[in-house]
Amino acid sequence: EAQKAEQAKQKTENMRKIGMGFHNFVSHNKVLPPTRSHFVNGKLNLSWRVHLLRYNGGGDLYKLFRHDEPWDSEYNKHLIPLMPAYYRTPNSKVDEGKTNLQVVSGEHCLFKGSGSVGLTEVTDELGQTVMLVEVPDRLAVEWTRPDDWEFTSEAAIKDLFGFHPDGFFALFA
């Protein structure tokens, strides 16, 4: 029970740090980071997680990436093991460099798949708008890969249950 409480505390702190990174990004850029809009030689560029590094204490790691290369270029792949601890879910069993933390993408979401959205464009209340979820291990991805959980319908939410039988962790805008 104490271990579960400590894991929940760590998850909350990780999400807080990521949330602050999003808000710092928006304050500086006036929009949320894009998720799938940047291509290099026909391949997807780096994830929003990499772009957030400059805004949540990972500026030195951010500078190591080659931003003119895809996330899985020979060079950028070598940086996957350097994933910051706040992108890791404490009770996850995924391989090194994979994350369970993904933004919610889809037609009626903050992250629509292409382009960037400003928080002022959100028509729902920010406190009721989910921007990030913790997915089960089977849906985890490399943290540099621009791949996230897609909301397709209310029924898709059941895919998020995995770590907790009665719910999942989420970060609201």
C-alpha positions in Angstrom: 0.0 0.0 0.0 2.9 2.4 0.8 4.5 1.5 -2.5 1.3 2.3 -4.4 1.0 5.7 -2.6 4.6 6.5 -3.5 4.1 5.6 -7.1 0.9 7.8 -7.3 2.9 10.7 -5.7 5.7 10.2 -8.3 3.1 10.1 -11.2 1.5 13.2 -10.0 4.9 15.0 -9.8 5.8 13.8 -13.3 2.6 15.1 -14.7 3.0 18.4 -12.9 6.4 18.9 -14.4 5.1 18.0 -17.9 2.1 20.3 -17.4 4.4 23.2 -16.4 6.5 22.5 -19.5 3.3 22.7 -21.7 2.3 26.0 -20.1 5.9 27.4 -20.4 5.9 26.3 -24.1 2.6 28.0 -24.7 3.7 31.2 -22.9 6.7 31.4 -25.1 5.3 30.2 -28.4 1.5 31.1 -28.0 0.6 27.5 -29.2 1.0 24.0 -28.0 3.8 21.9 -29.5 2.9 20.1 -32.7 2.6 16.3 -32.5 2.8 15.1 -36.1 3.1 18.1 -38.4 6.9 18.2 -38.9 8.4 15.9 -41.5 12.0 15.4 -42.5 12.7 13.5 -45.7 9.2 12.0 -45.5 9.6 10.7 -42.0 8.1 12.2 -38.8 10.3 14.5 -36.8 10.8 14.6 -33.0 8.0 14.2 -30.5 6.5 17.0 -28.5 8.3 15.4 -25.5 11.6 16.5 -27.0 10.4 20.0 -27.8 9.2 20.4 -24.2 12.7 19.8 -22.9 13.6 23.4 -23.3 10.6 24.4 -21.1 10.9 21.9 -18.2 14.6 21.8 -17.3 16.0 19.6 -20.1 17.6 22.3 -22.3 21.0 20.6 -22.5 19.4 17.4 -23.7 17.3 19.3 -26.2 20.4 20.8 -27.7 21.9 17.3 -28.3 19.1 16.4 -30.8 19.5 16.9 -34.5 16.2 18.7 -35.3 16.7 18.4 -39.0 16.6 14.6 -38.8 13.7 12.2 -38.0 13.2 10.9 -34.5 14.7 7.5 -35.5 17.7 8.7 -37.4 20.9 6.8 -36.6 22.1 9.8 -34.5 18.8 10.6 -32.7 18.2 6.9 -31.8 21.3 7.1 -29.6 19.6 9.7 -27.4 16.5 7.5 -26.7 18.2 6.0 -23.5 18.6 9.5 -22.1 14.8 9.8 -21.5 14.2 12.2 -18.5 12.8 10.4 -15.5 9.6 12.5 -15.6 8.5 10.7 -18.8 8.7 7.3 -17.0 5.8 5.7 -15.2 7.1 4.3 -11.9 5.3 0.9 -12.1 5.8 0.4 -15.8 7.7 -2.6 -17.1 8.5 -1.2 -20.6 12.0 -1.1 -22.1 14.4 1.7 -21.4 13.5 4.8 -23.4 9.8 4.1 -23.7 7.1 6.2 -22.1 3.5 5.6 -21.1 2.7 9.3 -21.2 1.0 10.4 -24.3 -1.1 13.4 -25.4 -4.7 12.8 -26.4 -5.0 13.4 -30.1 -8.0 13.4 -32.4 -10.6 15.5 -34.1 -12.1 17.2 -31.1 -8.8 17.2 -29.0 -6.1 19.8 -28.2 -3.8 17.8 -30.4 -5.4 17.2 -33.8 -2.5 15.5 -35.6 -1.2 18.5 -37.5 -0.6 22.1 -36.8 -0.5 23.8 -33.5 -3.3 24.9 -31.2 -3.3 27.8 -28.8 -5.0 27.4 -25.4 -7.1 30.4 -26.2 -8.7 28.4 -29.1 -10.0 25.8 -26.6 -13.8 26.1 -26.5 -14.3 23.8 -23.5 -13.1 24.7 -20.0 -9.4 24.0 -19.6 -10.0 22.3 -16.3 -12.2 19.8 -18.2 -10.0 19.3 -21.2 -7.6 16.3 -21.0 -4.3 16.8 -22.7 -2.2 13.9 -21.5 -2.9 10.3 -20.3 -1.0 7.4 -18.9 -1.4 4.5 -21.2 -0.8 0.8 -20.3 2.5 -0.8 -21.2 1.2 -2.4 -24.4 0.7 1.1 -25.8 4.0 2.7 -24.7 6.2 4.2 -27.3 9.8 5.5 -27.5 9.7 8.9 -25.9 11.2 10.7 -29.0 8.7 9.1 -31.4 5.8 11.4 -32.4 3.1 8.9 -31.6 0.4 9.4 -29.1 -3.0 8.0 -27.9 -5.8 8.8 -30.3 -9.3 9.4 -29.0 -11.7 7.9 -31.5 -14.8 7.4 -29.3 -15.9 7.1 -25.7 -15.4 3.4 -26.1 -11.7 3.9 -26.8 -11.2 5.1 -23.2 -11.3 1.5 -22.0 -7.9 1.0 -23.7 -6.4 3.3 -21.1 -7.1 1.0 -18.1 -4.1 -1.1 -17.3 -2.2 0.1 -14.2 -5.3 0.8 -12.2 -8.5 -1.3 -12.5 -10.7 1.7 -11.5 -9.1 4.4 -13.7 -6.0 6.0 -15.2 -3.9 9.1 -14.6 -4.7 12.1 -16.8 -3.4 15.7 -17.0 -5.9 18.5 -17.7 -5.1 21.6 -19.6 
